[in-house]
Amino acid sequence: MQLKKVIHKEFNKQQINSRICRLHESTLSHHEIYAATKTLIQGKITMGSTVRKFEQAYAKKYGFKYAVMVNSGSSANLLAISALCSPHTTKRLKPGDEVIVPSLSWSTTVWPLVQNKLVPVVVDIDPKTLNIDINNLNKMISRKTKAIMIVPVYGNPCNMDEIVSFVKKNKLTLIEDTCESMNAYYKSRALGSFGRVATFSTYFSHHISTLEGGFCVTNDKKLYETMIIQRSHGWLRDLKDFSNWKKFINFYDKRFVFVDTGYNLRPTELQASIGLIQIKKLDKFVKQRRFNANWLRRELEPIIGHNVTFQETQKHGVHTWFGFIIILKKHVKKSVVKIREALSKNNIESRPIICGDICNQPAFKFIKHRTMKNKNAKYVMDRAFSVGIHQNLEIKDLEKIKRNLVKILK
Ligand SMILES: Cc1ncc(COP(=O)(O)O)c(C=O)c1O
């Protein structure tokens, strides 16, 4: 009881509001810090029952059959792709197979493909939603294309009817990098439930946080088990059910049977103890983000709408607003750099959109890939930025963001 009080008091001391409109602010309260401290004191730190509890709670909330918690969203992407390439997986991806990705992606959306000897096929985005442009898929598909990995930008759902129909028609594997899309829906169905596997991030800046962390989710039992195995060294021991793996278990000491290659991507009990509290707050946090985004759009459009556009949502999509995106129209002479400097001087943080056109990043020079002219992603890279709309922003902060944007962009 005493410990709880001390943590609460120390936590409150830190909450001096400097009135910086940050891109992200901690979602943690003294409750999470108490839970994490208790976990440390109890000494149960490495992956165990709390991680399993958090996985089950996450899967249940969105109707996924299985969730595998890992130590980051990037690790989730690595694990998902590696498991899809495993010899234990049906319809596995093989070296040289092509995977379609949107040009506006995160680095570790694409790197796991390269690390698994797959070939990214980078296609341009739709300039309104900023998601992969469905019209480009038929242009870029080839005989070697075996999968598509979508990235709903900032939690803005793609047109999943069109994506799923393209995937079915071409017998592809659908992978959802939903690391920015926690709590996003398409026709009342959670993003992450459309593909064979999907990934989420619980990094500090995301909708909820476990400090670092992430998930792979799937309804495919064998793929789930392969991810459990690859998450921890390639060993069998973390499985609950050995029925698919019987032929291996008498081979050696059961705890030291390695049936696949693998990594150590395990999260800790400490992260999961934080996650179990965070998940109860997720709906509230996202509701606030939606309110903030609607407020900014409603207030800004009539005043600066002749100079900028905003990210458009699909008719059937429910967006989760990782941030609020502003795109300069062609005739606007001001540079994004200058605009962002002016915002920064007034204590408003901003950033580019994901990593811009991935093909324009220096690392891409060394990567075997196919692509098209990604003029829309390049335009977003050069002419767009985002500001924060996280759970802690109040109307007075939104007013300040509005005031400054209007001053610069009217
Ligand atoms: C689309 C996308 N995928 C993957 C990641 C990686 O997640 P993490 O930072 O948890 O490694 C991010 C990070 O924000 C992301 O935006």
The ligand as a MOL file (V3000), in Angstrom:
LIG
                    3D

  0  0  0     0  0            999 V3000
M  V30 BEGIN CTAB
M  V30 COUNTS 16 16 0 0 0
M  V30 BEGIN ATOM
M  V30 1 C 3.6420 0.8540 -40.2520 0
M  V30 2 C 4.6530 0.4970 -39.1920 0
M  V30 3 N 5.1480 -0.7490 -39.1550 0
M  V30 4 C 6.0390 -1.1230 -38.2270 0
M  V30 5 C 6.4610 -0.2470 -37.2390 0
M  V30 6 C 7.4620 -0.6950 -36.2260 0
M  V30 7 O 6.9880 -0.7040 -34.9090 0
M  V30 8 P 8.0020 -0.5450 -33.6770 0
M  V30 9 O 8.3950 0.8850 -33.5910 0
M  V30 10 O 7.2260 -1.0140 -32.4840 0
M  V30 11 O 9.1650 -1.4120 -33.9600 0
M  V30 12 C 5.9820 1.0580 -37.2410 0
M  V30 13 C 6.4260 2.0090 -36.2100 0
M  V30 14 O 5.8230 2.9940 -35.9020 0
M  V30 15 C 5.0450 1.4550 -38.2400 0
M  V30 16 O 4.5710 2.6990 -38.2860 0
M  V30 END ATOM
M  V30 BEGIN BOND
M  V30 1 1 1 2
M  V30 2 1 2 3
M  V30 3 2 2 15
M  V30 4 2 3 4
M  V30 5 1 4 5
M  V30 6 1 5 6
M  V30 7 2 5 12
M  V30 8 1 6 7
M  V30 9 1 7 8
M  V30 10 2 8 9
M  V30 11 1 8 10
M  V30 12 1 8 11
M  V30 13 1 12 13
M  V30 14 1 12 15
M  V30 15 2 13 14
M  V30 16 1 15 16
M  V30 END BOND
M  V30 END CTAB
M  END
